[in-house]
Amino acid sequence: MTTETTLAPAPPVVQEYERKPVPASQWKGWKSFLGMYAGEHAAGTEFVIGPLFLTAGVSAFDLLVGLFLGNLMAVLCWRYLTAAIATDVRLTLYYQLEKICGRRLVTAYNLANGVLFCFLAGAMITVSATAVGIPFDMEMPKLTDTTPNGITWIIVVVAIGAVISIVAARGYDTVSKFANIASPWMVLVFLACGVVALKGLGVASFNDFWNIFGEGREPFPGQIKYTFWHVVMWSWFCNAAMHIGMSDLSVFRYAKHPRSGWTTAAGMYVGHYLAWICACLLYALYIRSAEAQAILAAGQAPSVAPGPLANSAVGITGLICVLVAGWTTANPTIYRAGLAFQAIAPRFSTVKVTLIAGTVATIAGLFPAFAMQLLDFVAVYGFILAPIGAIIVFDHYFAGKAGIIQNYAEKAGINFNVAVLLAWLISMAIFYSISFFGGVFLSFLTLPAWLTCGALYLLFSKYFQKKL
Amino acid sequence: MSIVKLISYLCLLAVVLAPILFYADTVTESQMKMILLVATIMWFASAATWINKEEPESEPELEVKSPI
């Protein structure tokens, strides 16, 4: 306890109403959420996601209209599910979940969240490494690389991972403040990259722009072909953990009105539309280069290395942006993963658990597969965490109609609601098997898994709940 | 609005304008990159003096910042 206080002084904090509803005096208007969402979704991952769409052979219509529709669906989920429930109960996800499924099951959810966050942070370390490695003439990982490609790569990744982990453990607050400063600038650097790429691609009209992607192409080696519906479903559910997974209950519990949910559109259309398309344009410019064409002609996939891409477009500013984007995304992600691990091993200090999470993330970062296959990994992330949100939604709206007790764990005084665990595991097992054995794109199955989890929860609760 | 804040916003404006001017062939590539770099340095130097003073800090444990 003393050690933790000494080594990792908690930042000064406003009262967060962790275990009670946010009082009306603390409710905030929609403007408070607008800036937060606009900045939050311009992260290091966007530098990789945009180009990966191109490697999946998307057409102009698939990309522009598919992303528009997918993001719109995500915004509607935030508005009519997350914000609606958040302004009804005004509790954090964790406390709401604890009331339904008990403290021990929340720990299991936390663990799943923590492990997935470590791998996402690893992908961010990979992204940063592509910027830091340039002065060292480091060989960039190829799209199909899964393991480290050389000693320089290992040294750079370990160095970045160590710095990020130590800073996350000891100076979370400083990086958090730095991220606030970087956020509006980062969005504009994405835009700058896009404008410069347009010039490089010789775009003078909307028609020219449309023809960059045209009717699409064959996916690059090792990638699957994305159709319109792949783009829609993937972009809808890449943040599934946050909207239908109810993570953002913690944010919207402060909203005066569920209408604040519309502000997520700022995040979606700045980060997940503009930034993705700008990053995509950077890659489109690169694959027209002689170097990339030679790689393609040899039947290989040109690398998706955000550092060199941004450097060629906007110079050192681009390198700084890639490094900062990766770092400021990895920092809270590692910190949050550490806290998840601490819930399992409370005797470990925050510093220790954050360093453990940072070590796992750094090891993950050594393997470019997490960044190069980020579309697949993000789909898994949403698929695993989203069904837990269905438990909250179904408990909130259908408990009365189904004749089950709402917030059962709290009322029954139990630590582990087996109905929740079974619903979560069975729905995931069924739909992941369909994806794995049937070769179905995982994002197509996120919604069925979510609905099944909710329905199974009602069914199992009916069977397992005792009369109180 | 303080002068520092004004400088910060001008820096952001420069980050937007530099690539547009490059697109319009008004500035060269190296000029555009230099404008971006100078605007970036000035943005961080100026924004650091005011941007975090306007928002209360929140508890990181409860912040579930999306990594995507």
Interface residues (C-beta under 8 A of the other chain):
Chain A: P11 P12 V13 V14 E16 E18 E40 H41 A43 T45 I49 T92 L93 F117 L120 A121 M124 Y172 D173 S176 K177 N180 I181 A182 P184 W185 L188 V189 L191 A192 C193 V195 V196 L198 K199 C238 N239 A241 M242 S247 D248 S250 V251 G267 V314 G315 I316 T317 I320 T329 P332 T333 Y335 R336 L339 V378 Y381
Chain B: C11 L12 V15 V16 A18 P19 I20 F22 Y23 M32 K33 L36 L37 T40 W43 F44 A47 A48 I51 N52 E55 P56 E57 S58 E59 P60 E61 L62 E63 V64 K65 S66 P67 I68
